[in-house]
Amino acid sequence: MSENKPQRIHRYFWPAIFLLVFLCVPYLFMGSSEPRYFGLPAWFYVTLIATILITAFSIHKIWRRWY
């Protein structure tokens, strides 16, 4: 069972990174700076969270699964 775990993580790693990179560029918010939260546009928070998740997934992959 434990032998399947690295394969499962590897299978979902690159699609997850691709999705997060897509979210880093604010395509969904083009031409709009609304809504705003704490004075910053919503796309800023989406980009920030996606960037942090890319970093976390990459660090996890390097520390735990580097062969």
C-alpha positions as CSV (number, residue, x, y, z in Angstrom):
1,M,0.0,0.0,0.0
2,S,2.8,2.4,0.8
3,E,4.3,1.8,-2.6
4,N,1.2,3.3,-4.3
5,K,1.4,6.5,-2.3
6,P,4.4,8.1,-4.1
7,Q,2.8,7.3,-7.5
8,R,-0.5,8.8,-6.5
9,I,1.3,12.0,-5.3
10,H,3.4,12.2,-8.5
11,R,0.3,11.7,-10.6
12,Y,-1.5,14.7,-9.1
13,F,1.5,17.0,-8.6
14,W,1.9,18.4,-12.1
15,P,-1.8,19.0,-12.8
16,A,-2.1,20.8,-9.5
17,I,1.0,22.9,-10.3
18,F,-0.5,23.8,-13.7
19,L,-3.8,24.8,-12.2
20,L,-2.1,27.0,-9.6
21,V,0.1,28.7,-12.2
22,F,-3.1,29.4,-14.1
23,L,-4.5,31.0,-11.0
24,C,-1.4,33.1,-10.4
25,V,-2.2,35.1,-13.5
26,P,-5.5,37.0,-12.9
27,Y,-7.2,36.0,-16.1
28,L,-10.6,35.7,-14.3
29,F,-10.4,39.3,-13.1
30,M,-9.2,41.0,-16.4
31,G,-10.6,44.5,-16.7
32,S,-11.8,44.7,-13.2
33,S,-10.4,45.7,-9.9
34,E,-13.5,44.9,-7.9
35,P,-14.3,43.5,-5.4
36,R,-11.8,45.0,-3.0
37,Y,-10.9,43.6,0.4
38,F,-8.9,45.7,2.9
39,G,-8.1,48.1,0.0
40,L,-6.6,45.4,-2.3
41,P,-8.4,43.8,-5.3
42,A,-9.5,40.2,-4.9
43,W,-7.2,38.9,-7.6
44,F,-4.2,39.9,-5.4
45,Y,-5.4,37.4,-2.8
46,V,-6.1,34.7,-5.3
47,T,-2.6,35.2,-6.8
48,L,-0.9,35.3,-3.3
49,I,-2.6,32.1,-2.1
50,A,-1.8,30.2,-5.4
51,T,1.8,31.3,-5.2
52,I,2.1,30.1,-1.6
53,L,0.5,26.8,-2.5
54,I,3.0,26.3,-5.4
55,T,5.8,26.9,-3.0
56,A,4.4,24.5,-0.4
57,F,3.8,21.7,-3.0
58,S,7.3,22.2,-4.5
59,I,9.0,22.1,-1.1
60,H,7.0,19.0,-0.1
61,K,7.9,17.3,-3.3
62,I,11.6,18.1,-2.9
63,W,11.9,17.3,0.8
64,R,9.8,14.1,0.8
65,R,9.9,12.6,-2.7
66,W,13.3,13.6,-4.2
67,Y,14.9,10.5,-5.6
